[in-house]
């Protein structure tokens, strides 16, 4: 069975409470439940994780390579400057695995500093701006390619 890791970065554990006018009212637990349902419908095995710790995300990307798991990654604020995360993400794709960068909002429609992603150039693809449906679209893209 195809294995997927859905990895969420800083502040995503605060979904539903943090700026609901920007990020919506869905909590991280709600998101994880939706991801589980979508994955089941697609016939893939998924594990959803969230951390505010950059080194934890790097370690999880290494784990994805070692366990041959494709990745849906919302790097959150690390998107814009974490070269450590970028290098770990590159290891996923160079290992022949798929990595889709996701964002709830469209970074290009927001503050200028959000317009640059250091992850995007090493990702298989990016889905952004569709709220939690960004995750569904990312899962569907991976399932269609494996």
Beta strands, then each sheet from edge to edge (+ up, - down):
strand 1: 3-8
strand 2: 45-50
strand 3: 70-74
strand 4: 99-103
strand 5: 125-128
sheet 1: 2+ 1+ 3+ 4+ 5+
end
